[in-house]
């Protein structure tokens, strides 16, 4: 039986972001390490292209996904090979 993880919804630089608690480091990076204009560039790219990939200061790979139906964004962690 698969356990569904709780989704958190939080506003980051004016954009609604949905994520799982274990991805809090990526949220902190978007909120605290990037200036508004830098973060907005990522959110805008995700809105236009559907996704935007980025890397944080610890070389972790992330993807922002734009959810067209409800106008919010989902943050996921990408696995590197």
Biopython code that builds the backbone (N, CA, C, O; Angstrom):
import numpy as np
from Bio.PDB.StructureBuilder import StructureBuilder

atoms = [
    (1, "UNK", "N", (0.839, -1.186, 0.000)),
    (1, "UNK", "CA", (0.000, 0.000, 0.000)),
    (1, "UNK", "C", (0.887, 1.253, 0.000)),
    (1, "UNK", "O", (1.779, 1.392, 0.837)),
    (2, "UNK", "N", (0.634, 2.141, -0.931)),
    (2, "UNK", "CA", (1.431, 3.353, -1.062)),
    (2, "UNK", "C", (0.878, 4.439, -0.149)),
    (2, "UNK", "O", (-0.326, 4.693, -0.122)),
    (3, "UNK", "N", (1.777, 5.076, 0.599)),
    (3, "UNK", "CA", (1.382, 6.164, 1.481)),
    (3, "UNK", "C", (1.534, 7.471, 0.721)),
    (3, "UNK", "O", (2.605, 7.772, 0.194)),
    (4, "UNK", "N", (0.477, 8.233, 0.669)),
    (4, "UNK", "CA", (0.506, 9.502, -0.040)),
    (4, "UNK", "C", (1.134, 10.571, 0.857)),
    (4, "UNK", "O", (0.750, 10.718, 2.017)),
    (5, "UNK", "N", (2.089, 11.304, 0.320)),
    (5, "UNK", "CA", (2.768, 12.334, 1.086)),
    (5, "UNK", "C", (1.938, 13.607, 1.077)),
    (5, "UNK", "O", (1.260, 13.926, 0.101)),
    (6, "UNK", "N", (2.009, 14.320, 2.187)),
    (6, "UNK", "CA", (1.241, 15.553, 2.322)),
    (6, "UNK", "C", (1.848, 16.659, 1.467)),
    (6, "UNK", "O", (3.061, 16.873, 1.480)),
    (7, "UNK", "N", (1.013, 17.344, 0.740)),
    (7, "UNK", "CA", (1.426, 18.463, -0.095)),
    (7, "UNK", "C", (1.235, 19.761, 0.687)),
    (7, "UNK", "O", (0.190, 19.976, 1.302)),
    (8, "UNK", "N", (2.232, 20.607, 0.659)),
    (8, "UNK", "CA", (2.183, 21.903, 1.309)),
    (8, "UNK", "C", (2.045, 22.957, 0.223)),
    (8, "UNK", "O", (2.657, 22.841, -0.839)),
    (9, "UNK", "N", (1.247, 23.982, 0.482)),
    (9, "UNK", "CA", (1.085, 25.077, -0.468)),
    (9, "UNK", "C", (1.512, 26.362, 0.231)),
    (9, "UNK", "O", (0.996, 26.713, 1.292)),
    (10, "UNK", "N", (2.464, 27.053, -0.386)),
    (10, "UNK", "CA", (3.044, 28.243, 0.233)),
    (10, "UNK", "C", (3.316, 29.277, -0.849)),
    (10, "UNK", "O", (3.656, 28.931, -1.981)),
    (11, "UNK", "N", (3.165, 30.544, -0.496)),
    (11, "UNK", "CA", (3.432, 31.597, -1.466)),
    (11, "UNK", "C", (4.898, 32.031, -1.376)),
    (11, "UNK", "O", (5.391, 32.385, -0.305)),
    (12, "UNK", "N", (5.580, 31.995, -2.517)),
    (12, "UNK", "CA", (6.984, 32.364, -2.622)),
    (12, "UNK", "C", (7.097, 33.487, -3.651)),
    (12, "UNK", "O", (6.789, 33.289, -4.826)),
    (13, "UNK", "N", (7.533, 34.652, -3.216)),
    (13, "UNK", "CA", (7.675, 35.811, -4.111)),
    (13, "UNK", "C", (6.391, 36.081, -4.896)),
    (13, "UNK", "O", (6.444, 36.515, -6.047)),
    (14, "UNK", "N", (5.239, 35.823, -4.274)),
    (14, "UNK", "CA", (3.963, 36.098, -4.925)),
    (14, "UNK", "C", (3.424, 34.962, -5.778)),
    (14, "UNK", "O", (2.349, 35.099, -6.363)),
    (15, "UNK", "N", (4.131, 33.851, -5.866)),
    (15, "UNK", "CA", (3.712, 32.696, -6.655)),
    (15, "UNK", "C", (3.354, 31.555, -5.712)),
    (15, "UNK", "O", (4.078, 31.297, -4.750)),
    (16, "UNK", "N", (2.242, 30.868, -5.978)),
    (16, "UNK", "CA", (1.840, 29.733, -5.142)),
    (16, "UNK", "C", (2.613, 28.496, -5.552)),
    (16, "UNK", "O", (2.609, 28.096, -6.716)),
    (17, "UNK", "N", (3.281, 27.894, -4.567)),
    (17, "UNK", "CA", (4.137, 26.740, -4.800)),
    (17, "UNK", "C", (3.637, 25.564, -3.976)),
    (17, "UNK", "O", (3.378, 25.699, -2.780)),
    (18, "UNK", "N", (3.502, 24.404, -4.625)),
    (18, "UNK", "CA", (3.078, 23.170, -3.963)),
    (18, "UNK", "C", (4.302, 22.252, -3.894)),
    (18, "UNK", "O", (5.019, 22.086, -4.880)),
    (19, "UNK", "N", (4.530, 21.663, -2.724)),
    (19, "UNK", "CA", (5.707, 20.811, -2.546)),
    (19, "UNK", "C", (5.494, 19.878, -1.363)),
    (19, "UNK", "O", (4.583, 20.070, -0.557)),
    (20, "UNK", "N", (6.342, 18.875, -1.275)),
    (20, "UNK", "CA", (6.342, 17.965, -0.133)),
    (20, "UNK", "C", (7.361, 18.473, 0.881)),
    (20, "UNK", "O", (8.366, 19.078, 0.506)),
    (21, "UNK", "N", (7.105, 18.227, 2.162)),
    (21, "UNK", "CA", (7.950, 18.746, 3.244)),
    (21, "UNK", "C", (9.427, 18.436, 3.031)),
    (21, "UNK", "O", (10.280, 19.268, 3.339)),
    (22, "UNK", "N", (9.739, 17.266, 2.515)),
    (22, "UNK", "CA", (11.146, 16.885, 2.332)),
    (22, "UNK", "C", (11.867, 17.731, 1.296)),
    (22, "UNK", "O", (13.087, 17.639, 1.164)),
    (23, "UNK", "N", (11.131, 18.553, 0.563)),
    (23, "UNK", "CA", (11.724, 19.424, -0.456)),
    (23, "UNK", "C", (11.893, 20.856, 0.037)),
    (23, "UNK", "O", (12.111, 21.770, -0.759)),
    (24, "UNK", "N", (11.794, 21.050, 1.343)),
    (24, "UNK", "CA", (11.859, 22.376, 1.959)),
    (24, "UNK", "C", (13.152, 23.122, 1.585)),
    (24, "UNK", "O", (13.138, 24.349, 1.487)),
    (25, "UNK", "N", (14.264, 22.408, 1.375)),
    (25, "UNK", "CA", (15.524, 23.065, 1.005)),
    (25, "UNK", "C", (15.396, 23.815, -0.323)),
    (25, "UNK", "O", (15.937, 24.910, -0.474)),
    (26, "UNK", "N", (14.691, 23.233, -1.269)),
    (26, "UNK", "CA", (14.475, 23.905, -2.553)),
    (26, "UNK", "C", (13.606, 25.136, -2.396)),
    (26, "UNK", "O", (13.825, 26.144, -3.068)),
    (27, "UNK", "N", (12.622, 25.065, -1.514)),
    (27, "UNK", "CA", (11.752, 26.209, -1.238)),
    (27, "UNK", "C", (12.564, 27.327, -0.593)),
    (27, "UNK", "O", (12.432, 28.493, -0.967)),
    (28, "UNK", "N", (13.404, 26.971, 0.377)),
    (28, "UNK", "CA", (14.256, 27.975, 1.036)),
    (28, "UNK", "C", (15.167, 28.665, 0.022)),
    (28, "UNK", "O", (15.386, 29.874, 0.093)),
    (29, "UNK", "N", (15.694, 27.884, -0.918)),
    (29, "UNK", "CA", (16.558, 28.471, -1.938)),
    (29, "UNK", "C", (15.788, 29.504, -2.764)),
    (29, "UNK", "O", (16.269, 30.618, -2.969)),
    (30, "UNK", "N", (14.607, 29.139, -3.233)),
    (30, "UNK", "CA", (13.799, 30.065, -4.031)),
    (30, "UNK", "C", (13.421, 31.305, -3.227)),
    (30, "UNK", "O", (13.465, 32.422, -3.744)),
    (31, "UNK", "N", (13.054, 31.109, -1.975)),
    (31, "UNK", "CA", (12.546, 32.204, -1.138)),
    (31, "UNK", "C", (13.662, 33.069, -0.565)),
    (31, "UNK", "O", (13.570, 34.297, -0.579)),
    (32, "UNK", "N", (14.722, 32.426, -0.057)),
    (32, "UNK", "CA", (15.718, 33.154, 0.731)),
    (32, "UNK", "C", (17.008, 33.483, -0.019)),
    (32, "UNK", "O", (17.624, 34.516, 0.243)),
    (33, "UNK", "N", (17.420, 32.630, -0.937)),
    (33, "UNK", "CA", (18.705, 32.834, -1.613)),
    (33, "UNK", "C", (18.583, 33.644, -2.897)),
    (33, "UNK", "O", (19.526, 34.330, -3.291)),
    (34, "UNK", "N", (17.437, 33.570, -3.545)),
    (34, "UNK", "CA", (17.250, 34.307, -4.792)),
    (34, "UNK", "C", (16.521, 35.622, -4.533)),
    (34, "UNK", "O", (15.598, 35.693, -3.721)),
    (35, "UNK", "N", (16.948, 36.638, -5.228)),
    (35, "UNK", "CA", (16.209, 37.892, -5.185)),
    (35, "UNK", "C", (14.924, 37.719, -5.984)),
    (35, "UNK", "O", (14.800, 36.782, -6.773)),
    (36, "UNK", "N", (13.977, 38.614, -5.782)),
    (36, "UNK", "CA", (12.680, 38.513, -6.443)),
    (36, "UNK", "C", (12.829, 38.347, -7.956)),
    (36, "UNK", "O", (12.206, 37.461, -8.543)),
    (37, "UNK", "N", (13.645, 39.188, -8.591)),
    (37, "UNK", "CA", (13.771, 39.138, -10.056)),
    (37, "UNK", "C", (14.347, 37.808, -10.531)),
    (37, "UNK", "O", (13.947, 37.296, -11.576)),
    (38, "UNK", "N", (15.286, 37.245, -9.765)),
    (38, "UNK", "CA", (15.869, 35.947, -10.125)),
    (38, "UNK", "C", (14.823, 34.837, -10.027)),
    (38, "UNK", "O", (14.701, 34.005, -10.927)),
    (39, "UNK", "N", (14.078, 34.834, -8.935)),
    (39, "UNK", "CA", (13.033, 33.818, -8.758)),
    (39, "UNK", "C", (11.937, 33.987, -9.808)),
    (39, "UNK", "O", (11.448, 33.002, -10.361)),
    (40, "UNK", "N", (11.554, 35.226, -10.081)),
    (40, "UNK", "CA", (10.492, 35.491, -11.059)),
    (40, "UNK", "C", (10.876, 34.941, -12.428)),
    (40, "UNK", "O", (10.017, 34.447, -13.159)),
    (41, "UNK", "N", (12.148, 35.021, -12.779)),
    (41, "UNK", "CA", (12.623, 34.473, -14.062)),
    (41, "UNK", "C", (12.336, 32.978, -14.141)),
    (41, "UNK", "O", (11.907, 32.482, -15.183)),
    (42, "UNK", "N", (12.572, 32.259, -13.046)),
    (42, "UNK", "CA", (12.291, 30.812, -13.029)),
    (42, "UNK", "C", (10.792, 30.536, -13.110)),
    (42, "UNK", "O", (10.358, 29.676, -13.876)),
    (43, "UNK", "N", (10.004, 31.262, -12.323)),
    (43, "UNK", "CA", (8.559, 31.055, -12.343)),
    (43, "UNK", "C", (7.971, 31.402, -13.709)),
    (43, "UNK", "O", (7.093, 30.698, -14.208)),
    (44, "UNK", "N", (8.456, 32.488, -14.314)),
    (44, "UNK", "CA", (7.974, 32.872, -15.653)),
    (44, "UNK", "C", (8.345, 31.823, -16.698)),
    (44, "UNK", "O", (7.534, 31.505, -17.567)),
    (45, "UNK", "N", (9.554, 31.287, -16.624)),
    (45, "UNK", "CA", (9.983, 30.253, -17.569)),
    (45, "UNK", "C", (9.108, 29.012, -17.437)),
    (45, "UNK", "O", (8.730, 28.404, -18.439)),
    (46, "UNK", "N", (8.786, 28.636, -16.196)),
    (46, "UNK", "CA", (7.915, 27.473, -15.981)),
    (46, "UNK", "C", (6.522, 27.734, -16.539)),
    (46, "UNK", "O", (5.905, 26.845, -17.127)),
    (47, "UNK", "N", (6.033, 28.943, -16.354)),
    (47, "UNK", "CA", (4.690, 29.270, -16.865)),
    (47, "UNK", "C", (4.670, 29.220, -18.392)),
    (47, "UNK", "O", (3.702, 28.737, -18.981)),
    (48, "UNK", "N", (5.708, 29.706, -19.027)),
    (48, "UNK", "CA", (5.748, 29.744, -20.489)),
    (48, "UNK", "C", (6.054, 28.393, -21.116)),
    (48, "UNK", "O", (5.463, 28.034, -22.135)),
    (49, "UNK", "N", (6.970, 27.639, -20.518)),
    (49, "UNK", "CA", (7.440, 26.381, -21.106)),
    (49, "UNK", "C", (6.860, 25.131, -20.441)),
    (49, "UNK", "O", (7.033, 24.022, -20.947)),
    (50, "UNK", "N", (6.174, 25.308, -19.310)),
    (50, "UNK", "CA", (5.641, 24.165, -18.582)),
    (50, "UNK", "C", (6.542, 23.736, -17.443)),
    (50, "UNK", "O", (6.060, 23.296, -16.399)),
    (51, "UNK", "N", (7.865, 23.860, -17.635)),
    (51, "UNK", "CA", (8.822, 23.524, -16.574)),
    (51, "UNK", "C", (10.020, 24.468, -16.638)),
    (51, "UNK", "O", (10.301, 25.075, -17.670)),
    (52, "UNK", "N", (10.715, 24.573, -15.508)),
    (52, "UNK", "CA", (11.973, 25.307, -15.449)),
    (52, "UNK", "C", (12.901, 24.542, -14.517)),
    (52, "UNK", "O", (12.548, 24.261, -13.372)),
    (53, "UNK", "N", (14.075, 24.210, -15.004)),
    (53, "UNK", "CA", (15.053, 23.465, -14.211)),
    (53, "UNK", "C", (16.068, 24.443, -13.631)),
    (53, "UNK", "O", (16.442, 25.424, -14.274)),
    (54, "UNK", "N", (16.507, 24.160, -12.406)),
    (54, "UNK", "CA", (17.536, 24.979, -11.786)),
    (54, "UNK", "C", (18.335, 24.147, -10.791)),
    (54, "UNK", "O", (17.944, 23.042, -10.415)),
    (55, "UNK", "N", (19.459, 24.708, -10.380)),
    (55, "UNK", "CA", (20.363, 24.051, -9.440)),
    (55, "UNK", "C", (20.605, 25.012, -8.279)),
    (55, "UNK", "O", (20.792, 26.209, -8.496)),
    (56, "UNK", "N", (20.602, 24.502, -7.053)),
    (56, "UNK", "CA", (20.849, 25.370, -5.908)),
    (56, "UNK", "C", (22.343, 25.426, -5.583)),
    (56, "UNK", "O", (23.164, 24.852, -6.298)),
    (57, "UNK", "N", (22.682, 26.119, -4.507)),
    (57, "UNK", "CA", (24.090, 26.316, -4.144)),
    (57, "UNK", "C", (24.802, 25.029, -3.727)),
    (57, "UNK", "O", (26.032, 24.974, -3.733)),
    (58, "UNK", "N", (24.039, 23.996, -3.366)),
    (58, "UNK", "CA", (24.621, 22.703, -2.992)),
    (58, "UNK", "C", (24.603, 21.714, -4.160)),
    (58, "UNK", "O", (24.751, 20.509, -3.958)),
    (59, "UNK", "N", (24.422, 22.224, -5.374)),
    (59, "UNK", "CA", (24.418, 21.419, -6.601)),
    (59, "UNK", "C", (23.276, 20.404, -6.651)),
    (59, "UNK", "O", (23.388, 19.380, -7.325)),
    (60, "UNK", "N", (22.184, 20.679, -5.948)),
    (60, "UNK", "CA", (20.997, 19.823, -6.056)),
    (60, "UNK", "C", (20.155, 20.328, -7.215)),
    (60, "UNK", "O", (20.028, 21.533, -7.428)),
    (61, "UNK", "N", (19.588, 19.403, -7.953)),
    (61, "UNK", "CA", (18.805, 19.732, -9.147)),
    (61, "UNK", "C", (17.316, 19.737, -8.843)),
    (61, "UNK", "O", (16.791, 18.811, -8.226)),
    (62, "UNK", "N", (16.642, 20.799, -9.288)),
    (62, "UNK", "CA", (15.216, 20.997, -9.028)),
    (62, "UNK", "C", (14.487, 21.317, -10.322)),
    (62, "UNK", "O", (15.086, 21.772, -11.297)),
    (63, "UNK", "N", (13.185, 21.072, -10.312)),
    (63, "UNK", "CA", (12.330, 21.461, -11.432)),
    (63, "UNK", "C", (11.065, 22.108, -10.892)),
    (63, "UNK", "O", (10.408, 21.579, -9.995)),
    (64, "UNK", "N", (10.740, 23.267, -11.459)),
    (64, "UNK", "CA", (9.459, 23.922, -11.202)),
    (64, "UNK", "C", (8.515, 23.525, -12.323)),
    (64, "UNK", "O", (8.877, 23.609, -13.497)),
    (65, "UNK", "N", (7.323, 23.097, -11.978)),
    (65, "UNK", "CA", (6.317, 22.711, -12.965)),
    (65, "UNK", "C", (5.122, 23.642, -12.816)),
    (65, "UNK", "O", (4.600, 23.821, -11.715)),
    (66, "UNK", "N", (4.693, 24.230, -13.919)),
    (66, "UNK", "CA", (3.522, 25.107, -13.885)),
    (66, "UNK", "C", (2.266, 24.277, -14.083)),
    (66, "UNK", "O", (2.171, 23.509, -15.040)),
    (67, "UNK", "N", (1.306, 24.427, -13.187)),
    (67, "UNK", "CA", (0.024, 23.725, -13.250)),
    (67, "UNK", "C", (-1.007, 24.666, -13.870)),
    (67, "UNK", "O", (-1.567, 25.522, -13.186)),
    (68, "UNK", "N", (-1.248, 24.504, -15.147)),
    (68, "UNK", "CA", (-2.109, 25.427, -15.881)),
    (68, "UNK", "C", (-3.551, 25.459, -15.361)),
    (68, "UNK", "O", (-4.196, 26.507, -15.403)),
    (69, "UNK", "N", (-4.054, 24.342, -14.879)),
    (69, "UNK", "CA", (-5.452, 24.296, -14.433)),
    (69, "UNK", "C", (-5.720, 25.193, -13.229)),
    (69, "UNK", "O", (-6.762, 25.845, -13.159)),
    (70, "UNK", "N", (-4.782, 25.227, -12.279)),
    (70, "UNK", "CA", (-5.035, 26.030, -11.084)),
    (70, "UNK", "C", (-4.069, 27.199, -10.919)),
    (70, "UNK", "O", (-4.167, 27.949, -9.948)),
    (71, "UNK", "N", (-3.132, 27.362, -11.863)),
    (71, "UNK", "CA", (-2.252, 28.525, -11.854)),
    (71, "UNK", "C", (-1.185, 28.520, -10.776)),
    (71, "UNK", "O", (-0.612, 29.568, -10.478)),
    (72, "UNK", "N", (-0.906, 27.369, -10.184)),
    (72, "UNK", "CA", (0.178, 27.320, -9.203)),
    (72, "UNK", "C", (1.342, 26.500, -9.756)),
    (72, "UNK", "O", (1.296, 26.026, -10.891)),
    (73, "UNK", "N", (2.366, 26.341, -8.954)),
    (73, "UNK", "CA", (3.599, 25.673, -9.378)),
    (73, "UNK", "C", (3.890, 24.512, -8.433)),
    (73, "UNK", "O", (3.552, 24.568, -7.250)),
    (74, "UNK", "N", (4.513, 23.467, -8.954)),
    (74, "UNK", "CA", (4.935, 22.327, -8.142)),
    (74, "UNK", "C", (6.457, 22.240, -8.216)),
    (74, "UNK", "O", (7.046, 22.376, -9.289)),
    (75, "UNK", "N", (7.080, 22.014, -7.071)),
    (75, "UNK", "CA", (8.519, 21.839, -7.014)),
    (75, "UNK", "C", (8.833, 20.361, -6.842)),
    (75, "UNK", "O", (8.279, 19.697, -5.965)),
    (76, "UNK", "N", (9.738, 19.842, -7.696)),
    (76, "UNK", "CA", (10.200, 18.474, -7.557)),
    (76, "UNK", "C", (11.721, 18.461, -7.581)),
    (76, "UNK", "O", (12.358, 19.388, -8.082)),
    (77, "UNK", "N", (12.280, 17.415, -7.041)),
    (77, "UNK", "CA", (13.737, 17.231, -7.056)),
    (77, "UNK", "C", (14.072, 16.281, -8.178)),
    (77, "UNK", "O", (13.477, 15.210, -8.297)),
    (78, "UNK", "N", (15.032, 16.675, -9.006)),
    (78, "UNK", "CA", (15.485, 15.812, -10.092)),
    (78, "UNK", "C", (16.643, 14.977, -9.607)),
    (78, "UNK", "O", (17.498, 15.458, -8.864)),
    (79, "UNK", "N", (16.673, 13.739, -10.021)),
    (79, "UNK", "CA", (17.776, 12.838, -9.709)),
    (79, "UNK", "C", (18.811, 12.951, -10.813)),
    (79, "UNK", "O", (18.483, 12.861, -11.997)),
    (80, "UNK", "N", (20.050, 13.145, -10.424)),
    (80, "UNK", "CA", (21.111, 13.199, -11.417)),
    (80, "UNK", "C", (21.710, 11.812, -11.581)),
    (80, "UNK", "O", (21.697, 10.997, -10.658)),
    (81, "UNK", "N", (22.220, 11.567, -12.740)),
    (81, "UNK", "CA", (22.771, 10.242, -13.034)),
    (81, "UNK", "C", (24.259, 10.206, -12.864)),
    (81, "UNK", "O", (24.879, 9.164, -13.073)),
]
sb = StructureBuilder()
sb.init_structure("model")
sb.init_model(0)
sb.init_chain("A")
sb.init_seg("    ")
for serial, (resi, resn, name, xyz) in enumerate(atoms, 1):
    if name == "N":
        sb.init_residue(resn, " ", resi, " ")
    sb.init_atom(name, np.array(xyz, "f"), 0.0, 1.0, " ", f" {name:<3s}", serial, name[0])
structure = sb.get_structure()
